[in-house]
């Protein structure tokens, strides 16, 4: 199992310059955990920057993987993770989910640089 951060999904759905680098991590839907905040971010950004139809199609695709809700245990881990790593809330949710499930996180977001379980994707 693993997690792909919002930036990876957005690259994939918009056929960005890093889409091919993220492809191997997004193709196996059964191995993906999707923090609910990632679903939120991807839907919101795609709807704002493209259109509602593309956002709905992306959300439908993402929902074929396991969506991880923000529940009590994870919420407390998120707060601790944000404080320990100086992360914004959405980033802390994504990273705390990776820590809680002990899975690799794939991202291009520099805010995660150097953290355990994080694999940076770049050009």
C-alpha beads as a LAMMPS data file, in Angstrom:
LAMMPS data file: protein, C-alpha beads

123 atoms
122 bonds

1 atom types
1 bond types

-500.0 500.0 xlo xhi
-500.0 500.0 ylo yhi
-500.0 500.0 zlo zhi

Masses

1 110.0

Atoms # bond

1 1 1 0.000 0.000 0.000
2 1 1 1.047 3.612 -0.539
3 1 1 -0.245 7.184 -0.814
4 1 1 0.091 9.676 -3.659
5 1 1 -0.195 13.305 -2.588
6 1 1 -2.590 15.711 -4.330
7 1 1 0.153 17.073 -6.572
8 1 1 0.690 13.607 -8.043
9 1 1 -2.989 13.081 -8.763
10 1 1 -3.199 16.512 -10.360
11 1 1 -0.201 15.742 -12.565
12 1 1 -1.871 12.482 -13.590
13 1 1 -5.298 13.952 -14.346
14 1 1 -3.903 16.986 -16.186
15 1 1 -1.225 15.036 -18.074
16 1 1 1.436 17.224 -16.486
17 1 1 5.174 16.907 -16.920
18 1 1 5.393 14.435 -14.012
19 1 1 2.412 12.277 -15.040
20 1 1 4.641 9.448 -16.291
21 1 1 6.675 9.494 -13.076
22 1 1 3.502 9.152 -10.988
23 1 1 1.852 6.579 -13.282
24 1 1 3.333 3.438 -11.682
25 1 1 2.098 4.596 -8.274
26 1 1 -1.425 5.395 -9.461
27 1 1 -2.247 2.489 -11.746
28 1 1 -2.719 -0.167 -9.063
29 1 1 -5.867 1.182 -7.404
30 1 1 -6.015 -1.656 -4.886
31 1 1 -2.654 -0.579 -3.443
32 1 1 -3.609 3.077 -2.965
33 1 1 -4.744 4.810 0.184
34 1 1 -6.367 8.186 -0.472
35 1 1 -6.650 10.537 2.501
36 1 1 -10.032 12.289 2.260
37 1 1 -8.278 15.664 2.105
38 1 1 -6.508 14.565 -1.099
39 1 1 -9.876 13.790 -2.678
40 1 1 -11.066 17.239 -1.568
41 1 1 -8.021 19.067 -2.941
42 1 1 -7.985 17.303 -6.296
43 1 1 -11.722 17.762 -6.867
44 1 1 -11.595 21.435 -5.861
45 1 1 -8.583 22.303 -8.008
46 1 1 -9.802 20.420 -11.069
47 1 1 -13.263 21.974 -10.815
48 1 1 -11.747 25.447 -10.473
49 1 1 -9.123 25.057 -13.207
50 1 1 -10.973 22.840 -15.704
51 1 1 -14.648 21.992 -15.241
52 1 1 -17.046 20.071 -13.042
53 1 1 -17.207 17.059 -15.353
54 1 1 -13.446 16.496 -15.216
55 1 1 -13.488 16.950 -11.429
56 1 1 -16.291 14.396 -11.028
57 1 1 -14.526 11.894 -13.281
58 1 1 -11.316 12.315 -11.282
59 1 1 -13.133 11.858 -7.978
60 1 1 -14.828 8.729 -9.306
61 1 1 -11.472 7.333 -10.332
62 1 1 -9.925 8.113 -6.949
63 1 1 -12.824 6.486 -5.104
64 1 1 -11.867 3.114 -6.592
65 1 1 -9.061 3.144 -4.026
66 1 1 -9.474 3.116 -0.255
67 1 1 -10.507 6.580 0.991
68 1 1 -9.156 7.220 4.490
69 1 1 -11.519 9.436 6.504
70 1 1 -10.276 11.880 9.123
71 1 1 -11.407 10.149 12.294
72 1 1 -10.501 10.632 15.967
73 1 1 -7.258 8.633 16.157
74 1 1 -5.956 10.059 12.903
75 1 1 -6.980 13.602 13.927
76 1 1 -4.803 13.459 17.032
77 1 1 -1.912 12.018 15.038
78 1 1 -2.359 14.841 12.516
79 1 1 -2.097 17.468 15.247
80 1 1 1.086 15.894 16.633
81 1 1 2.538 15.484 13.139
82 1 1 1.817 19.119 12.254
83 1 1 3.549 20.319 15.414
84 1 1 6.560 18.008 15.088
85 1 1 7.170 18.702 11.398
86 1 1 5.856 22.262 11.017
87 1 1 3.302 21.164 8.404
88 1 1 0.102 22.884 7.309
89 1 1 -3.091 21.012 8.122
90 1 1 -3.662 19.346 4.730
91 1 1 -0.018 18.245 4.485
92 1 1 -0.146 16.984 8.069
93 1 1 -3.251 14.916 7.277
94 1 1 -1.540 13.303 4.298
95 1 1 1.726 12.653 6.127
96 1 1 0.079 11.430 9.345
97 1 1 -1.954 8.976 7.272
98 1 1 1.269 7.607 5.781
99 1 1 2.767 7.319 9.268
100 1 1 -0.319 5.692 10.783
101 1 1 -0.556 3.084 8.017
102 1 1 3.248 2.810 7.688
103 1 1 3.177 3.310 3.926
104 1 1 5.257 5.218 1.391
105 1 1 4.103 8.710 0.399
106 1 1 4.865 9.878 -3.154
107 1 1 4.901 13.643 -3.671
108 1 1 6.541 16.594 -5.372
109 1 1 5.711 18.969 -2.520
110 1 1 8.926 20.361 -1.041
111 1 1 7.249 20.664 2.377
112 1 1 7.737 16.888 2.752
113 1 1 11.423 16.908 1.762
114 1 1 13.560 14.735 4.047
115 1 1 10.724 13.178 6.044
116 1 1 10.711 9.414 6.656
117 1 1 8.446 7.369 4.345
118 1 1 8.459 10.164 1.732
119 1 1 9.592 9.542 -1.832
120 1 1 10.043 12.769 -3.763
121 1 1 9.073 12.749 -7.442
122 1 1 10.786 15.299 -9.661
123 1 1 11.744 15.833 -13.288

Bonds

1 1 1 2
2 1 2 3
3 1 3 4
4 1 4 5
5 1 5 6
6 1 6 7
7 1 7 8
8 1 8 9
9 1 9 10
10 1 10 11
11 1 11 12
12 1 12 13
13 1 13 14
14 1 14 15
15 1 15 16
16 1 16 17
17 1 17 18
18 1 18 19
19 1 19 20
20 1 20 21
21 1 21 22
22 1 22 23
23 1 23 24
24 1 24 25
25 1 25 26
26 1 26 27
27 1 27 28
28 1 28 29
29 1 29 30
30 1 30 31
31 1 31 32
32 1 32 33
33 1 33 34
34 1 34 35
35 1 35 36
36 1 36 37
37 1 37 38
38 1 38 39
39 1 39 40
40 1 40 41
41 1 41 42
42 1 42 43
43 1 43 44
44 1 44 45
45 1 45 46
46 1 46 47
47 1 47 48
48 1 48 49
49 1 49 50
50 1 50 51
51 1 51 52
52 1 52 53
53 1 53 54
54 1 54 55
55 1 55 56
56 1 56 57
57 1 57 58
58 1 58 59
59 1 59 60
60 1 60 61
61 1 61 62
62 1 62 63
63 1 63 64
64 1 64 65
65 1 65 66
66 1 66 67
67 1 67 68
68 1 68 69
69 1 69 70
70 1 70 71
71 1 71 72
72 1 72 73
73 1 73 74
74 1 74 75
75 1 75 76
76 1 76 77
77 1 77 78
78 1 78 79
79 1 79 80
80 1 80 81
81 1 81 82
82 1 82 83
83 1 83 84
84 1 84 85
85 1 85 86
86 1 86 87
87 1 87 88
88 1 88 89
89 1 89 90
90 1 90 91
91 1 91 92
92 1 92 93
93 1 93 94
94 1 94 95
95 1 95 96
96 1 96 97
97 1 97 98
98 1 98 99
99 1 99 100
100 1 100 101
101 1 101 102
102 1 102 103
103 1 103 104
104 1 104 105
105 1 105 106
106 1 106 107
107 1 107 108
108 1 108 109
109 1 109 110
110 1 110 111
111 1 111 112
112 1 112 113
113 1 113 114
114 1 114 115
115 1 115 116
116 1 116 117
117 1 117 118
118 1 118 119
119 1 119 120
120 1 120 121
121 1 121 122
122 1 122 123
